[in-house]
Amino acid sequence: MKFHEKAARLAEAAIGRAAQSRRFIIALVGPPGAGKSRLAAALVDELARRGQGGAVVPMDGFHLDNAVLKARGTLARKGAPFTFDADGYAALLTRLRVEPDSEIAIPVFDRKLDLARAGGALVTPDHRFLVAEGNYLLLDGPAWRQMAELFDLTVMLRVELDELRRRLTNRWLEHGLDGEQARERALSNDIPNAELVIRKSLKADLEIINNA
């Protein structure tokens, strides 16, 4: 299935389920390197093409700051579940659900600066569909399980582990690391996080394969 076809399938499913809802939240979940950000953006574009307002609400906006992680001795594990403010993200999603007529600022993660920017984007009343995008939104753990009731549609993006290893290694190569350093960064943190998502996530309403 081509990428635009995946986005069209999700848009059709979301619109069909939304009925008269003022606010509809889609959880787009998958391991690091699965292509979530790209699909989330494509889904918002497809919703707009169908006359529906949408916005992405990324989990990455709730990364704990590097200074906090360094003080805790967990900077090398940045991106693992315990390096996010899960409660803060759940509180934001709750507010977005119960205040559909409000303009609400949300944080976004700046990859170039490697930090979250408060108020980096706005969700407005025109954004009927929200795409909650992140690795751990279906993780079967106490900090994450609380979010399940906030989602109207859950989608798992699946990728074979070998393909994830390739993508995640390439990601670090693009950040300027050499081959050995890139493999080490991927294998020491990214791949364990990916395996956790694959093993410990609750079943989603829909699954999409994104190996290509």
C-alpha positions in Angstrom: 0.0 0.0 0.0 1.4 3.4 -1.0 1.8 6.1 1.6 -1.0 8.3 0.3 -3.3 5.2 0.3 -2.4 4.6 4.0 -3.4 8.2 4.9 -6.6 7.9 2.8 -7.5 4.7 4.6 -7.0 6.3 8.0 -8.9 9.4 7.1 -11.9 7.4 5.9 -11.9 5.3 9.1 -11.7 8.4 11.3 -14.4 10.3 9.5 -16.6 7.3 9.5 -16.3 6.8 13.3 -16.4 10.5 14.2 -20.1 10.9 13.4 -21.1 14.3 15.0 -18.2 14.4 17.5 -16.7 17.9 18.0 -13.3 16.5 18.8 -11.9 13.1 17.7 -8.5 11.9 18.8 -6.5 9.3 16.8 -3.6 7.6 18.5 -0.9 6.9 15.9 1.6 4.5 17.5 4.7 2.6 16.5 8.4 2.0 17.3 11.0 4.6 16.6 11.8 4.7 12.9 8.3 3.4 11.9 7.4 6.6 10.0 4.8 7.9 12.4 5.6 11.6 11.9 5.4 11.3 8.1 2.1 9.4 8.2 0.6 11.8 10.8 1.4 14.8 8.5 0.0 13.0 5.5 -3.2 12.1 7.5 -3.7 15.8 8.4 -3.3 16.7 4.8 -5.7 14.1 3.7 -8.3 15.2 6.2 -7.9 18.8 4.9 -8.5 17.5 1.4 -11.8 16.1 2.6 -12.8 19.4 4.3 -11.9 18.3 7.8 -9.5 20.3 10.1 -6.8 18.3 11.8 -3.6 18.8 13.8 -0.8 16.7 15.1 -0.2 16.6 18.9 3.2 14.9 19.2 4.2 13.0 22.3 7.8 14.2 21.7 6.8 17.6 23.0 6.9 16.0 26.4 10.5 14.9 26.3 12.2 15.7 29.6 14.9 18.3 29.1 18.5 17.1 28.7 19.5 18.9 31.9 16.9 16.8 33.8 18.0 13.6 32.2 21.7 14.4 32.8 21.0 15.0 36.5 19.2 11.7 36.7 22.0 9.8 34.9 19.6 8.8 32.1 20.6 11.1 29.2 22.0 8.1 27.2 18.5 6.6 27.3 16.7 9.6 26.0 13.7 8.4 24.1 12.9 5.5 26.5 9.5 5.6 28.2 10.8 7.0 31.5 12.3 10.0 29.7 8.9 11.5 28.9 6.3 13.3 31.0 3.5 10.8 30.4 1.2 12.4 33.0 1.7 15.8 31.4 0.8 14.5 27.9 -2.3 12.7 29.3 -3.4 16.0 31.0 -3.0 17.9 27.7 -5.0 15.3 25.7 -7.7 15.5 28.4 -7.9 19.2 28.1 -8.0 19.0 24.3 -10.9 16.6 24.5 -13.0 18.5 27.0 -12.3 22.0 25.6 -12.9 21.7 21.8 -13.9 25.3 21.6 -10.7 26.6 23.1 -7.4 27.6 21.4 -4.8 25.6 23.2 -1.0 25.9 23.0 0.9 22.6 22.7 4.7 21.9 23.0 6.6 20.5 20.1 10.1 18.9 19.9 12.8 20.7 18.0 15.1 18.0 16.6 17.8 20.5 15.6 17.9 22.1 19.1 17.2 18.7 20.7 14.7 20.1 23.1 10.9 20.7 23.5 9.6 24.2 22.8 6.6 25.2 24.9 3.8 26.8 22.9 5.4 25.5 19.7 2.0 25.0 18.0 -1.7 25.9 18.5 -4.7 23.6 18.4 -7.8 25.6 17.5 -11.6 24.9 17.5 -11.2 24.3 13.7 -9.1 21.2 14.4 -11.8 18.6 14.8 -9.4 15.7 14.3 -6.2 15.4 16.5 -3.5 12.9 15.7 -1.7 12.0 19.0 1.6 10.6 17.6 4.2 8.7 19.6 5.9 5.5 20.5 4.3 4.6 23.8 0.7 5.6 23.6 -0.5 2.0 23.8 2.2 0.8 26.1 0.8 -1.6 28.7 2.2 0.3 31.7 0.8 2.4 34.5 2.0 5.8 33.2 0.6 5.1 29.7 -2.5 2.9 30.2 -4.4 6.0 31.6 -4.5 7.4 28.0 -6.5 4.5 26.5 -9.9 6.1 27.3 -8.8 9.4 25.6 -8.5 7.8 22.1 -11.3 7.4 19.7 -9.3 5.4 17.2 -5.9 3.6 17.7 -3.5 2.8 14.9 -0.3 0.7 15.1 2.3 1.3 12.5 4.3 -2.0 12.1 7.8 -2.4 10.6 10.0 -5.5 10.5 12.8 -5.3 13.1 15.6 -5.6 10.5 14.2 -2.7 8.6 14.0 -0.7 11.8 17.6 -1.4 12.5 18.5 -0.1 9.1 16.4 3.1 9.4 17.6 3.9 12.9 21.3 3.4 12.1 20.8 5.7 9.0 19.2 8.3 11.2 22.4 8.6 13.3 24.5 8.6 10.2 22.5 11.6 9.0 23.3 13.3 12.3 27.0 13.0 11.5 28.1 9.9 13.4 30.4 7.3 11.7 29.2 3.8 10.9 30.3 2.2 14.2 29.0 5.1 16.3 25.6 5.0 14.5 25.2 1.3 15.0 26.1 1.6 18.7 23.6 4.4 19.3 20.8 2.5 17.5 21.5 -0.8 19.2 22.1 0.6 22.7 18.9 2.6 22.9 16.7 2.9 19.8 16.3 -0.8 19.1 15.5 -1.8 22.8 12.8 0.9 22.7 11.5 -0.4 19.4 11.4 -4.0 20.8 9.5 -2.7 23.9 6.8 -1.1 21.7 6.5 -4.2 19.6 6.2 -6.6 22.7 4.3 -4.5 25.2 1.8 -2.4 23.3 -1.9 -3.1 23.7 -3.8 -4.2 20.5 -4.7 -1.3 18.2 -8.0 -0.9 16.3 -6.1 -0.9 13.1 -2.6 -2.0 12.0 -0.7 -0.7 9.0 2.5 -2.3 7.7 5.2 0.2 6.7 8.2 -1.8 5.6 8.7 0.1 2.3 
